Amino acid sequence: MKKRVLTGITTTGTPHLGNYAGAIRPAIEASRSADVESFYFLADYHALIKCDDPARIQQSRLEIAATWLAGGLDPDEATFYRQSDIPEIPELCWLLTCVAAKGLLNRAHAYKAAVDQNNEAGDDPDAGVTMGLYSYPVLMAADILMFNANLVPVGRDQVQHVEMARDIGQRFNHLFGRGRDFFAMPEAQIAEEVATLPGLDGRKMSKSYNNTIPLFSSSKELKAAIARIVTDSRLPGEPKDADDSHLFTLYKAFAPAEQTAQMHADLAAGLAWGEAKQRLFELLDSQLEQPRERYHELLARPQDLEDILQAGAVKARAIATPFLAELRDAVGLRSFSQAAPGSEKKKPKKAKKSCRVVSFRDDSGFRFRVLNAAGEDILLSVAFADGRAAGQVLKALQAGELELRQERLQVQALQAGEVVAQSDSLADEAACQGVLQTLQDLAAE
Ligand code: TRP
C-alpha cells in the first residue's frame, strides 16, 4: 500500500525562504514519488488560535495556497485542501476530545510555555490561554487521523503533537475498535539539514526573530535582504571557513553539490563576502524567478485558487465523509432505524455460526437438537407428534420467542409455560450460563 504523507501549515503569515526550503519544497518533491499519497493542507482553524485578525488570516491563506502551487505542487496528484473546508475534521476533533486525557494535554509544549510565561510574570497561570490553545493538539490529531497518515513531516517543535495523535488514536481504537484499528499510527518525519535554515543573523530563520529572507518579493528586495546577512570581518583575499558561515549554509540549501563544493573552495581561497553574497543572490534569484512569476499570477486570480481548493476539498471529503460515518457508528451515534439499542451485545462477531441445529425422528416422535460450536449437544427438544410441530418450535427458538431459563443445573426452553426443550444436567453454574448465552446468540443470528 502507498504511504500516506500529510502535513499542514498554519495560515498566519507570509511564507519566507526558510518555510519554503524547510517544509514546502521537500513536501512537493515527496508528492512526486510514486509510492506516496500526499495530503497537504492549510491549517486555517489552527490559525484562529493565534490570530484574531480576519484580514490577515484571509491574506495568509491566499499566499500560502499560492506558494504551494507556485512551488510546483500538482493538485491532481496530491490532495490539497483547506482544513476549514472539511467539516468532518472538527467533528472528529470532538470525538477525540472525548477520549483525550486532560493530563496528556497539560503536558503540551505550547500550553506549558504560556503557563510558564504567566507564572514568571506573576499572572494567573491561565491568563490569556484559550481552550483553542489548550486543545490545539487534539485538532492536530484529528487532521492526522482523519486521513490515516503514516508520515507527518513537521518541524522539531511539532513532534510532541504527532506523538499525542498516536496516544489519542490508540485510545480510540482501544475503546471503540472492537478488534479493528480505525486509526493508523502516524510517525513524525524531520528533514534534518534543511529544517533549520539560518536567517540573516545566523539564528533559525523565523518571523519572530525578524531575520527572514523574503520568498517571492522582487529581485531588488531579495538582493537587499542578502546584503544584510551577517558575516565575519575577514577581508577579501583572506581564507574563509565556509562551514562556519550561515551564508554558505543558505547557499548549500539551494545549490547542486558541485556548485556547493566550488563555493566552499573559493571561500577557502579568499573569495570576498561581497562576491559570495552576489553569488547567493544570483543562485536564489534564478531559482525563484519562475515560481515568483507563477505566484504573482496566482494571487491575481483568487477565483482560480478558490476552485482548486474546492476541488481539493471534494477529494478529501470523499475519504473523510464515509470514514467519519463509521466512526460515528462506532461510538453509538446511529440512525434509530438501524438496530435496536444493545443489539450489538447479543451479536458478538464470533457468535456467527456459533451453533447448529439438527432435526430428526426417533421412537417417541419428531425432535430437534442444538449443538454448540464445539459440536456438543446443548439442548434436546421433547418429542412432537409431527415434523411440522417440531419445526415451528425450532423456528420460535431461533427467533428468540421461547422463554429460556435455568432450573438448577439444567437449561430449559419454554413455550406457553411448557418445557419444550432442555439440556442435560450440566456440570456447574458456568456451564449453564454458557448454554444460555449460546442459545441467545442463536436467536440473534
Ligand atoms: N501545528 C502545525 C504547525 O504549526 C500545523 C499543523 C496543523 C499540522 N495540523 C497539522 C502539521 C497536522 C502536520 C499535521 O506547524
Residues whose N, C-alpha, C, O or C-beta is under 5 A from the ligand:
A	BS01	LIG	L6 T7 G8 I9 T10 A43 H46 M140 D143 I144 V152 P153
